[in-house]
Amino acid sequence: MRGSRGRASLAVVVVAALTAAPARADWPHWRGAGGNGVSLTATPPVECSVDRTLRWKVAIPGRGSSSPVVIGDRVFVTTAVPVEAAPGELDFRLLCIDRQTGRETWSRSCVKAVPHEGTHETNGFASASPCTDGARVYAHFGSRGLHCFTVAGEHLWSRDFGDMTVRHGFGEGSSPTLAGDRIIVPWDHEGPSMLFAVDVRTGTTVWQTPRDEPTCWATPLVVADAGGTTQVVMNGQNAARGYDLATGRELWRCGGQTQRPCASAVAADGKAFVGSGFRGAFLGGFDLAGRDDLEGSPRVLWTKHAGTPDVASPLLSKGRLFYYKEKSGLLTCIDANTGAAHYETARIPGVARTYASPVAAGGHVYLTDRSGRITVIEDGPRLEVVSENDVGEGVDATPAPAGDSLYVRGERHLFRFAAPGAHDAPAP
């Protein structure tokens, strides 16, 4: 599909795939259906209380900081479980949890292996989040492969991309992104970096594009520009870039990023927003109609050079960008169109150390501290704290708002919070 008709058809397929999930009150990707961290339909409680709103709590074996995803009556989460009979070996697993009851529906071993290199003390070996299109669910473990199952638990295929060599042994963590009939797999490391498009039915490569990038932990964002070209927007230490989803060809790039970027891009109305915040600060708004090198051109709409996000990705909701300064809980909210600040580096009660990204649903923004405290604020231009909560254990995974609930993956458990008397029945 290299012509304009092919691109238009692909854009229709992708837009349909990205918009179908919110209509079902699902959360099929770690940043939601549109990739911006927003649910357009969920109405989770603003109180995440183990006494008042906890509907269920289920232990998750092993260790992982991947986020849960929700589709239909199922919640999926990945983990890496030590194999008792083989010291050093891990069982990389995909778990399916009943959305209503918290009972395990099924659990599948994707692969058993001894990791070829270590990881940071705050990272594990199951950091990439799964994603689902409602028919299939995809579990990605980086160097331990990409694995596809039906939502009923039937294994369809597995794909091994080789071994990554990650900077400073920090471990892996980029998640794949679904785009119609293909899944986009990021592969930035200290070896030959690549961006893959893989057929969702077979796991075979549709295209692969070399990237002159060192290790990056960001996740690709798929978005259509105003001209009808569907792009894959990807962060990177050397440059933020956009690629043609149909062919993998690089469309645009812009330098200015900081070292070892983690935050994923967000986008709306033909504009993408990409930033990083380790050993420097950069956040930029980019016109997706731009081509080639955008640096210094009017296609760079605005830039920020202070207070930008590091591990947590920004949230884009109702024309406003919310993001933390580095890994702190200092929150900034700006107008996405102009870059003008509503408020900057504001201290949030209960939030001081952040890995999980902010999410929005039901008119509120949910901010998660690594300790397990969750502070809820109004989704508006003024900082208004609604509630302060504590789930009782550490949380590095981004929560998933879906239906009437908030699903939170902690260090040891998966929690479902919903208002008393609420009925979280997914649409047929």
NUMARVEX-696654 format. One record per residue (C-alpha): residue number from 1; residue in one letter; chain; y negated, x, z. Coordinates in steps of 0.5 Angstrom, whole numbers. Layout:
residues N
ATOM  seq  type  mol     yy     xx     zz
ATOM  NUM     A    A      Y      X      Z
...
END
This chain:
residues 428
ATOM  seq  type  mol     yy     xx     zz
ATOM    1     M    A      0      0      0
ATOM    2     R    A     -5      5     -2
ATOM    3     G    A    -10      0     -6
ATOM    4     S    A    -15     -5     -3
ATOM    5     R    A    -10    -11     -4
ATOM    6     G    A     -5     -7      0
ATOM    7     R    A    -10     -5      6
ATOM    8     A    A    -13    -12      6
ATOM    9     S    A     -6    -15      7
ATOM   10     L    A     -4     -9     12
ATOM   11     A    A    -11    -11     16
ATOM   12     V    A     -9    -19     16
ATOM   13     V    A     -2    -17     19
ATOM   14     V    A     -5    -12     24
ATOM   15     V    A    -10    -17     26
ATOM   16     A    A     -5    -23     27
ATOM   17     A    A     -1    -18     31
ATOM   18     L    A     -7    -16     35
ATOM   19     T    A     -9    -23     36
ATOM   20     A    A     -2    -27     37
ATOM   21     A    A     -1    -24     44
ATOM   22     P    A     -7    -27     48
ATOM   23     A    A     -6    -34     45
ATOM   24     R    A      1    -33     49
ATOM   25     A    A     -2    -31     56
ATOM   26     D    A      1    -24     55
ATOM   27     W    A      0    -17     56
ATOM   28     P    A      4    -13     51
ATOM   29     H    A      0     -6     51
ATOM   30     W    A     -2     -2     57
ATOM   31     R    A    -10     -4     55
ATOM   32     G    A     -8    -11     53
ATOM   33     A    A     -7    -14     46
ATOM   34     G    A    -14    -11     43
ATOM   35     G    A    -13     -4     46
ATOM   36     N    A    -20     -5     50
ATOM   37     G    A    -17     -7     57
ATOM   38     V    A    -19    -14     57
ATOM   39     S    A    -15    -21     57
ATOM   40     L    A    -18    -27     54
ATOM   41     T    A    -14    -32     57
ATOM   42     A    A    -11    -29     64
ATOM   43     T    A    -14    -32     70
ATOM   44     P    A    -11    -27     76
ATOM   45     P    A    -13    -28     83
ATOM   46     V    A    -19    -24     85
ATOM   47     E    A    -15    -23     92
ATOM   48     C    A     -9    -18     92
ATOM   49     S    A     -6    -20     98
ATOM   50     V    A      1    -18    101
ATOM   51     D    A      0    -24    106
ATOM   52     R    A     -4    -29    101
ATOM   53     T    A     -3    -28     94
ATOM   54     L    A      4    -24     93
ATOM   55     R    A      9    -28     89
ATOM   56     W    A     14    -22     89
ATOM   57     K    A     15    -15     90
ATOM   58     V    A     21    -11     87
ATOM   59     A    A     23     -4     88
ATOM   60     I    A     23      0     82
ATOM   61     P    A     28      6     82
ATOM   62     G    A     26     13     80
ATOM   63     R    A     19     15     79
ATOM   64     G    A     14     13     74
ATOM   65     S    A      6     12     72
ATOM   66     S    A      7      8     66
ATOM   67     S    A      4      1     66
ATOM   68     P    A      8     -6     66
ATOM   69     V    A      7    -10     60
ATOM   70     V    A      8    -17     59
ATOM   71     I    A     11    -22     54
ATOM   72     G    A     14    -29     55
ATOM   73     D    A     18    -29     61
ATOM   74     R    A     19    -22     61
ATOM   75     V    A     16    -16     64
ATOM   76     F    A     18     -9     62
ATOM   77     V    A     17     -2     66
ATOM   78     T    A     20      5     65
ATOM   79     T    A     22     10     70
ATOM   80     A    A     26     17     70
ATOM   81     V    A     31     16     76
ATOM   82     P    A     35     23     78
ATOM   83     V    A     42     23     76
ATOM   84     E    A     46     25     83
ATOM   85     A    A     52     28     80
ATOM   86     A    A     47     33     76
ATOM   87     P    A     42     36     79
ATOM   88     G    A     35     37     75
ATOM   89     E    A     38     31     70
ATOM   90     L    A     34     25     69
ATOM   91     D    A     36     18     67
ATOM   92     F    A     30     15     63
ATOM   93     R    A     30      8     63
ATOM   94     L    A     27      1     61
ATOM   95     L    A     27     -4     66
ATOM   96     C    A     26    -12     64
ATOM   97     I    A     24    -16     70
ATOM   98     D    A     24    -24     70
ATOM   99     R    A     16    -26     70
ATOM  100     Q    A     17    -32     75
ATOM  101     T    A     22    -29     80
ATOM  102     G    A     22    -21     80
ATOM  103     R    A     29    -21     79
ATOM  104     E    A     32    -15     74
ATOM  105     T    A     34    -19     68
ATOM  106     W    A     37    -12     65
ATOM  107     S    A     36     -5     65
ATOM  108     R    A     38      0     60
ATOM  109     S    A     39      8     60
ATOM  110     C    A     35     11     54
ATOM  111     V    A     37     18     55
ATOM  112     K    A     39     23     60
ATOM  113     A    A     37     30     60
ATOM  114     V    A     34     36     64
ATOM  115     P    A     26     36     62
ATOM  116     H    A     25     43     58
ATOM  117     E    A     19     44     62
ATOM  118     G    A     15     42     69
ATOM  119     T    A     10     37     70
ATOM  120     H    A      4     36     74
ATOM  121     E    A      5     34     82
ATOM  122     T    A      1     28     80
ATOM  123     N    A      5     26     74
ATOM  124     G    A     12     25     73
ATOM  125     F    A     17     24     67
ATOM  126     A    A     15     17     65
ATOM  127     S    A      8     16     64
ATOM  128     A    A      8     13     57
ATOM  129     S    A      7      6     57
ATOM  130     P    A     12      1     53
ATOM  131     C    A      9     -4     48
ATOM  132     T    A     12    -10     45
ATOM  133     D    A     11    -15     39
ATOM  134     G    A     15    -20     43
ATOM  135     A    A     22    -19     39
ATOM  136     R    A     22    -12     40
ATOM  137     V    A     20     -7     46
ATOM  138     Y    A     19      0     45
ATOM  139     A    A     20      5     51
ATOM  140     H    A     17     12     49
ATOM  141     F    A     18     18     53
ATOM  142     G    A     15     24     49
ATOM  143     S    A     20     29     48
ATOM  144     R    A     25     25     51
ATOM  145     G    A     24     20     45
ATOM  146     L    A     22     13     43
ATOM  147     H    A     27      8     44
ATOM  148     C    A     27      1     41
ATOM  149     F    A     31     -5     44
ATOM  150     T    A     31    -13     43
ATOM  151     V    A     27    -16     48
ATOM  152     A    A     34    -19     50
ATOM  153     G    A     36    -11     51
ATOM  154     E    A     40    -10     45
ATOM  155     H    A     39     -3     43
ATOM  156     L    A     36     -2     36
ATOM  157     W    A     35      5     35
ATOM  158     S    A     32     12     38
ATOM  159     R    A     28     17     35
ATOM  160     D    A     27     24     37
ATOM  161     F    A     21     28     35
ATOM  162     G    A     23     34     38
ATOM  163     D    A     20     38     45
ATOM  164     M    A     12     38     46
ATOM  165     T    A      9     44     50
ATOM  166     V    A      4     41     54
ATOM  167     R    A     -2     45     56
ATOM  168     H    A     -1     49     63
ATOM  169     G    A      5     45     64
ATOM  170     F    A      1     38     66
ATOM  171     G    A      7     34     63
ATOM  172     E    A      6     28     58
ATOM  173     G    A      3     22     58
ATOM  174     S    A      1     19     51
ATOM  175     S    A      3     12     50
ATOM  176     P    A      5      9     43
ATOM  177     T    A      1      3     39
ATOM  178     L    A      4     -2     35
ATOM  179     A    A      0     -4     29
ATOM  180     G    A      4    -10     25
ATOM  181     D    A     10     -7     22
ATOM  182     R    A      9      0     25
ATOM  183     I    A      8      4     31
ATOM  184     I    A      3     10     32
ATOM  185     V    A      6     15     36
ATOM  186     P    A      1     21     38
ATOM  187     W    A      4     28     38
ATOM  188     D    A     -2     33     41
ATOM  189     H    A      1     39     44
ATOM  190     E    A      0     47     44
ATOM  191     G    A      5     47     38
ATOM  192     P    A      4     43     31
ATOM  193     S    A      0     37     33
ATOM  194     M    A      1     31     29
ATOM  195     L    A      0     23     29
ATOM  196     F    A      6     19     26
ATOM  197     A    A      7     12     24
ATOM  198     V    A     14     10     25
ATOM  199     D    A     17      3     22
ATOM  200     V    A     18     -2     27
ATOM  201     R    A     25     -4     24
ATOM  202     T    A     28      3     23
ATOM  203     G    A     24      8     27
ATOM  204     T    A     24     12     20
ATOM  205     T    A     17     16     19
ATOM  206     V    A     12     12     14
ATOM  207     W    A      7     18     14
ATOM  208     Q    A      5     23     19
ATOM  209     T    A     -1     27     19
ATOM  210     P    A     -2     34     22
ATOM  211     R    A     -8     35     27
ATOM  212     D    A    -12     41     29
ATOM  213     E    A    -12     39     36
ATOM  214     P    A     -9     42     43
ATOM  215     T    A     -6     38     48
ATOM  216     C    A     -9     31     49
ATOM  217     W    A     -6     25     53
ATOM  218     A    A    -10     19     49
ATOM  219     T    A     -7     13     46
ATOM  220     P    A     -9     11     39
ATOM  221     L    A    -13      5     38
ATOM  222     V    A    -12      1     32
ATOM  223     V    A    -18     -3     29
ATOM  224     A    A    -21     -6     23
ATOM  225     D    A    -28     -4     20
ATOM  226     A    A    -33     -8     17
ATOM  227     G    A    -30     -6     10
ATOM  228     G    A    -23     -9     11
ATOM  229     T    A    -20     -2     13
ATOM  230     T    A    -15     -2     19
ATOM  231     Q    A    -16      5     22
ATOM  232     V    A    -13      9     28
ATOM  233     V    A    -18     12     32
ATOM  234     M    A    -16     18     36
ATOM  235     N    A    -19     22     42
ATOM  236     G    A    -18     30     41
ATOM  237     Q    A    -21     36     44
ATOM  238     N    A    -24     38     37
ATOM  239     A    A    -26     32     35
ATOM  240     A    A    -26     24     35
ATOM  241     R    A    -23     22     29
ATOM  242     G    A    -21     16     25
ATOM  243     Y    A    -15     15     20
ATOM  244     D    A    -13     10     15
ATOM  245     L    A     -7      6     18
ATOM  246     A    A     -4      5     11
ATOM  247     T    A     -4     12      9
ATOM  248     G    A     -5     17     15
ATOM  249     R    A    -11     20     11
ATOM  250     E    A    -17     22     16
ATOM  251     L    A    -23     18     15
ATOM  252     W    A    -28     21     19
ATOM  253     R    A    -29     26     25
ATOM  254     C    A    -34     28     30
ATOM  255     G    A    -34     34     35
ATOM  256     G    A    -37     34     42
ATOM  257     Q    A    -31     32     46
ATOM  258     T    A    -29     36     52
ATOM  259     Q    A    -23     40     54
ATOM  260     R    A    -16     36     55
ATOM  261     P    A    -18     29     53
ATOM  262     C    A    -14     23     57
ATOM  263     A    A    -19     17     56
ATOM  264     S    A    -17     13     50
ATOM  265     A    A    -22     10     45
ATOM  266     V    A    -24      2     45
ATOM  267     A    A    -28     -1     40
ATOM  268     A    A    -31     -8     37
ATOM  269     D    A    -36    -11     32
ATOM  270     G    A    -34     -5     27
ATOM  271     K    A    -36      1     33
ATOM  272     A    A    -31      5     37
ATOM  273     F    A    -33      9     43
ATOM  274     V    A    -30     15     45
ATOM  275     G    A    -31     20     51
ATOM  276     S    A    -28     25     55
ATOM  277     G    A    -30     28     62
ATOM  278     F    A    -26     35     64
ATOM  279     R    A    -31     41     64
ATOM  280     G    A    -36     37     61
ATOM  281     A    A    -38     30     59
ATOM  282     F    A    -39     26     53
ATOM  283     L    A    -38     19     50
ATOM  284     G    A    -41     17     44
ATOM  285     G    A    -41     10     40
ATOM  286     F    A    -39     11     32
ATOM  287     D    A    -40      7     26
ATOM  288     L    A    -33      6     23
ATOM  289     A    A    -36      5     17
ATOM  290     G    A    -38     13     17
ATOM  291     R    A    -34     18     13
ATOM  292     D    A    -32     25     13
ATOM  293     D    A    -36     29     19
ATOM  294     L    A    -41     24     23
ATOM  295     E    A    -44     29     27
ATOM  296     G    A    -52     29     27
ATOM  297     S    A    -51     23     22
ATOM  298     P    A    -54     16     24
ATOM  299     R    A    -47     14     24
ATOM  300     V    A    -47     17     31
ATOM  301     L    A    -50     11     34
ATOM  302     W    A    -51     14     41
ATOM  303     T    A    -48     19     46
ATOM  304     K    A    -48     21     53
ATOM  305     H    A    -47     27     57
ATOM  306     A    A    -46     26     64
ATOM  307     G    A    -42     21     68
ATOM  308     T    A    -37     20     63
ATOM  309     P    A    -29     19     64
ATOM  310     D    A    -24     23     65
ATOM  311     V    A    -17     21     66
ATOM  312     A    A    -18     13     66
ATOM  313     S    A    -20     10     60
ATOM  314     P    A    -27      6     59
ATOM  315     L    A    -26     -2     59
ATOM  316     L    A    -30     -6     54
ATOM  317     S    A    -32    -13     55
ATOM  318     K    A    -37    -18     53
ATOM  319     G    A    -41    -12     50
ATOM  320     R    A    -41     -8     56
ATOM  321     L    A    -37     -1     57
ATOM  322     F    A    -35      0     64
ATOM  323     Y    A    -32      7     66
ATOM  324     Y    A    -32     12     72
ATOM  325     K    A    -35     19     72
ATOM  326     E    A    -29     24     72
ATOM  327     K    A    -23     22     76
ATOM  328     S    A    -28     19     82
ATOM  329     G    A    -30     12     83
ATOM  330     L    A    -37     12     81
ATOM  331     L    A    -38      7     76
ATOM  332     T    A    -42      6     70
ATOM  333     C    A    -44      0     66
ATOM  334     I    A    -48      0     60
ATOM  335     D    A    -49     -4     54
ATOM  336     A    A    -44     -2     48
ATOM  337     N    A    -49     -3     42
ATOM  338     T    A    -55      1     45
ATOM  339     G    A    -52      6     50
ATOM  340     A    A    -57      3     55
ATOM  341     A    A    -55      3     62
ATOM  342     H    A    -54     -3     67
ATOM  343     Y    A    -52      1     72
ATOM  344     E    A    -50      8     73
ATOM  345     T    A    -45     12     77
ATOM  346     A    A    -45      7     83
ATOM  347     R    A    -41      8     89
ATOM  348     I    A    -35      2     89
ATOM  349     P    A    -33      1     96
ATOM  350     G    A    -25      3     97
ATOM  351     V    A    -25      6     90
ATOM  352     A    A    -26     14     90
ATOM  353     R    A    -20     17     86
ATOM  354     T    A    -18     14     80
ATOM  355     Y    A    -12     15     75
ATOM  356     A    A    -11      7     73
ATOM  357     S    A    -16      5     68
ATOM  358     P    A    -21     -2     69
ATOM  359     V    A    -18     -8     66
ATOM  360     A    A    -22    -15     66
ATOM  361     A    A    -20    -22     66
ATOM  362     G    A    -22    -29     68
ATOM  363     G    A    -30    -26     69
ATOM  364     H    A    -28    -20     73
ATOM  365     V    A    -26    -13     73
ATOM  366     Y    A    -21    -10     77
ATOM  367     L    A    -22     -3     79
ATOM  368     T    A    -16      1     82
ATOM  369     D    A    -16      7     87
ATOM  370     R    A    -10     12     87
ATOM  371     S    A     -9     10     94
ATOM  372     G    A     -7      3     92
ATOM  373     R    A    -14      0     94
ATOM  374     I    A    -16     -5     88
ATOM  375     T    A    -24     -8     88
ATOM  376     V    A    -26    -13     84
ATOM  377     I    A    -33    -14     81
ATOM  378     E    A    -36    -19     77
ATOM  379     D    A    -36    -18     69
ATOM  380     G    A    -43    -18     69
ATOM  381     P    A    -49    -13     68
ATOM  382     R    A    -50    -13     75
ATOM  383     L    A    -46    -10     80
ATOM  384     E    A    -43    -15     85
ATOM  385     V    A    -37    -14     89
ATOM  386     V    A    -32    -20     90
ATOM  387     S    A    -27    -17     94
ATOM  388     E    A    -23    -11     97
ATOM  389     N    A    -16    -11     97
ATOM  390     D    A    -10     -6     99
ATOM  391     V    A     -3     -7     96
ATOM  392     G    A      0     -2    101
ATOM  393     E    A      2      4     97
ATOM  394     G    A     -1      9     91
ATOM  395     V    A     -2      6     84
ATOM  396     D    A     -4     11     78
ATOM  397     A    A     -1      6     73
ATOM  398     T    A     -6      1     70
ATOM  399     P    A     -5     -6     72
ATOM  400     A    A     -3    -12     67
ATOM  401     P    A     -7    -19     68
ATOM  402     A    A     -3    -24     64
ATOM  403     G    A     -3    -32     65
ATOM  404     D    A     -5    -33     73
ATOM  405     S    A     -2    -26     75
ATOM  406     L    A     -4    -19     76
ATOM  407     Y    A      2    -15     75
ATOM  408     V    A      1     -8     79
ATOM  409     R    A      6     -2     79
ATOM  410     G    A      6      2     85
ATOM  411     E    A      9      9     87
ATOM  412     R    A     15      5     89
ATOM  413     H    A     15     -3     87
ATOM  414     L    A     12     -7     82
ATOM  415     F    A      8    -13     85
ATOM  416     R    A      6    -20     82
ATOM  417     F    A      0    -23     85
ATOM  418     A    A     -2    -30     84
ATOM  419     A    A     -6    -35     87
ATOM  420     P    A     -2    -40     92
ATOM  421     G    A      0    -46     88
ATOM  422     A    A     -1    -43     81
ATOM  423     H    A      4    -44     75
ATOM  424     D    A      5    -38     71
ATOM  425     A    A      9    -41     65
ATOM  426     P    A      8    -37     59
ATOM  427     A    A      7    -41     53
ATOM  428     P    A     13    -43     48
END
